[in-house]
Amino acid sequence: MDRTNEHSITYDGSHDMIDSSRSGSGHDMIDSNSRNGSGHDMNDNNSTHDGGQCMNSSCCIRDEREELTELTLKPVAYIESDFHEKFGIPRQSGLASELTATVVFTPEFRSPEAVRGLSEYSYLWLIWGFHANSPRKDGKTWSPTVRPPRLGGNTRVGVFATRSPNRPNPIGLSSVRIRSVDASAGRILVSGADLLDGTPIYDLKPYVPYADSHPDAAGGFTDRIEYKKLSVEFPPELLNRVRPERQKGLIQVLEQDPRDAYEKKPEHVYGMIFGGQDIRFTVRGSCLTVVDVADRGSCRVKQRHASHHEK
């Protein structure tokens, strides 16, 4: 699975430039008469300059930060998963604990020394990129508010109070269980991943219980929503068409209700691609029934662009 760095991304940390009244330096130029060529406010008596030296420490700190505008990232690994489209991917890591995937390091970072000691941990943080985000209709890359599916898809919440993929910087974070580490091959088998096949991984960090676990933490709006799983009816003759090692994970995925929050039709036959197979199902009330399992190519399921990872 050697891949190029086509998913290398550069994040601009400068000020929001949506307002065309801002200058190239990143300073707010709404009042062009109040600033000199250096960008310092000439109406602020505390911002005087003596011999080119700024006498206002906070002003200079701001200037130094604005010079650090970019962070270039390139993948250290990619994920191999059973999801080849966004529809059906669990909306949180760990919800489908039997779902397995493989982290495959790129040649540059495929070093046994780089993962020495990793097998002593149980869980791993994956820092990754939403590389399959669809462009917004308004042309912008993000919105200050989003509509989480867990709130029915109709209530808006601040983007930084959710795990929506439509963020200023399209970075995702997932906690996965380590099943095995093959240091020589540069592969880590994990379970509970909520990632599209081919997702770029920008960093990996071990999960440490003493610092990362907060049992008494408040969960915001997620605490106020009762989480219910669907019951899954999977006829044995159809389940047997799925490879045994994928069966438990698939059932857990279906229990999460893969449908969009905005589209729930009782008589509709839905389709999702999982492990190279088309899984077709209907949902009535709290019961999901699988009606067909077919290998890809025999009868193509229309691809649905679900709200990938909106929380």
N, C-alpha and C positions, 0 to 999 in steps of 0.2 A: 504494500500500500504506500509506495513512495509517491509523495505529492510535491508539487512546487509550492511556492509561497504566494499563490494567487490570492489568498485571504489575508495577506499582510494589510494592516490598516493603520492609518495615522489619525490620531485624535487631536483636534484643535482645542486647546484649553483657553483660548483668548475670550474676550467678552463677546456676548451675543451680538452678531452683526446684522440681525434682521432689520434693525432700524438703519435706514440708509444715511442718517445724519451722523453716523459714527465715522471717525477717521481711521486711517490704516494703522495707527498706533494702538487702537483699542480704547482710547479715551472717549468719553461722551462729549460730542461737539455740538450739542443742541444750542448752547449759547456761545457762539464763536467769538464774541467780544470779551469773554471773561477768561480766556486762556491765551498763554503765549506759545511760542514755538516748541517749548519743551513739554507742553501738556499740563504744566502745573497751574493751579487756580491762582490768578493774579489778584483776586479779590480777598484771598485768605491771607491775613497778615502773618499767620504762622508758617506760610510757605515761602518765605523770603529766601533768596539765594545770595550767598556772599562769595564772590570769586568763583562762581560755578558750583559751589557746594550747597546742597539743599539743607535748610535748617529744620525741616519737618521730617522726622524719622519715618513716620507712617506713610508719608508721600513717597519716599524713596523705596520703602519696602514694597509698596504697590507697584512701582516701576519695575523692580527686580522680578516680581512675580509675573508680570506681563511679558517679560522676555522669555520665560519658560512656558512657551505656548504649545509645544507638540511633544507627544510621546508616541513613538513608532513601535508597534508590536508585530511580531510574526509568529505563526503557530509553532509550538514545540511538538505538537501531536495532532492527530485527528481521531474522531470516534468512528467505530464501526458498529452500527446498530441495525435493528430490524425495521426501522422506520425510514422509508424512502420518500415520504411526503409528510407534511405537517399534521394532517388530519389524524387524530388518534393518539398523538403523543401525550403522555400524562402531563398535567399542568404543574406538577411539582415533582422533584426528585424524591425517591423513596416510597412513593405511593404504590408503585408496582415493584415490590421488593424482589420478585422472582425474575424480573426482566433483566437480561444480561446484555452487556455490550463490551467492546474492547477498545481501550486507549492504545493507539499505535503511534509511537514516536517517529518523527521525521529523521532522516539519516543524520542530520547535524547534531541531534540531541539523543541519538540512540546509543547511549553509553551506560554500561552496567554500573559504573561508578555513580552516575547521576541518581540512581534509584536505590543505592545502598541503604539499608535500614528501613525502607518503605514497607516491607512485608511485616514489620513489627506493629503496624497500625491496623485498625479495623476499617476505618473510613477515610475518605479522601475528598477534598474540595477540588472541583474542577472549575476553572475560570475560562470562559469560552465566549465565542462571538455569535450573535444572531445573523448569520451570513445569508439567510434566505428570507429576510424581511422584504415584504412587498412595498413599493413606493406608495406614499399617501396620495390621495386624490388632489389635495391642495398643494402638492409639490414639496411640502416641508418634511423633514425627517423625523420630527417628533411633535408631541402635543403636551401642554402642561397638565391636561387631564385625560384620563382613559376610563373605559367602562368595563370593570372586571366581570367575567362570567359568573363568579360566585355571588355577585349582587344582581344577577338576572340580566346583565348586559344593558341596563337602562340607567343606572346610577353612576354619575361621574365622581372619580376620586383623583387626587393629585398623583401624577406619574411616579413621584418619589415615595408614595405611600403604597405602591403596588410593585409587582414583578413583571409588568408589561414588557414586551420586547421592543416597543416603540419608544426608545429612550434617546437622550442626547448622544450618548455613546452606547452602541448596541452590545453591551457586555452582559453575559449571563453567569450565574453562580449555581452550582449543583453539588449536593453532598451525596456521594455514592459509596457503597460498601466494596471493599477490596476482596475479591475472590482469590486471585493469585497474581503473582508478579513474575514474569519471564524476563529477567534482566538481560540475558544474552540476545533475545529476539526483540527487545524493546517493546514489549506488549504487557498491558495490565488488564486482566479480566475483572470487570466490575459488575455490580448489580444495582438496580434502582435508578439507572440513568434516564433522564427525560430529554434525550438529544436526538436530533435528526442525523441520519447517516451522513458522514462527511463533515460534520461540524468541526471547525478549527478550535483546538485547545491552546490557549495562550499561556497557561500556567497550571501547576498542580501543587497543592499544599496539603499536608496531613491534617486530619481532623483530630484535635486534642480535647478530650472531654473536660479537663479542668478549666479551660478557657472558653470553649465553644458551646458548651451546654448550659442553657439557662431555663431550668424547669419552671420558674416562676414568672417567665416573661409574658407580657401582654401581647396579644396577636392582632390588635386593631380590629378592623371590620370582620376579619376571619373568625374571631371569637364569637361573633354575634350570629354567624350563619351555621345552622346545623348541617354537618357533613353526612350525607347519605350515599351509600353505595347501591348500585343496581344489583338485583339478583340476575344471574346469567343462566339461561337455558341453552346448553350446547349439546345437541344430539350426538351420541357416541360415534355414529357413522361419519359425522362431519369433523368431530374432534380428532378422530384417527387420521385424518388427512394432514394434520399439523404435526410437525416433528415433535417427538416426546419432550425434548428439552425446551421447547418453546410454549408448550401448552399452558403451564401455570402462569407464565408471564402474560400471555395473551388474555387469559380469563381475568387477570387483575386489571389489565388495560380496559377491557370492556366494562368491568365493574365501575370504573371511574366516569362512565357516560361520555364517550368521545364526541358527542354532538356539540355543535356551537350552541351557546346560550340563546342565540337569536333564532335558531331554526330547530324546532322540536315538533315534528309532525307524527302523530300516532300511527298512521298507515304507510308512512314512507319507508322504503328500503334503503338503508344507508350502506355505504361501502368504504372500507379502509384497506390500505395495503400494509401487510405485516409479514416480514420474513419472506418476501417474494410471492405472497399469496394474497388474493382478494378475499376479504372477510366481509360477508354481507349479513346485515342484521336489521331487525325492527325493534322498536321500543314502545311498550304500552304500559303506562303508569310507571311502576318501579321495576318492571321486568324487561330485560333485554333477551331477545331470542335470535340465535344465529340461524340463518336460513340457507346459507351456502358458503362453501370454501372452495375456491378454484385457483389453480396455478395461474400466474400472470400470463396474459396472452390469449387465454381461451375466451374470456369475456371481460373486456376492459371496463373497469369502474371509473366513472367520471371523477377526476381529481377535485377535491374540495379543499379550499384554503381556509383551514380553521384558524382561530385566533391563537396562534402558537404561543404557549407559555404565558398567556395573560392570566394574572392571578387576581 
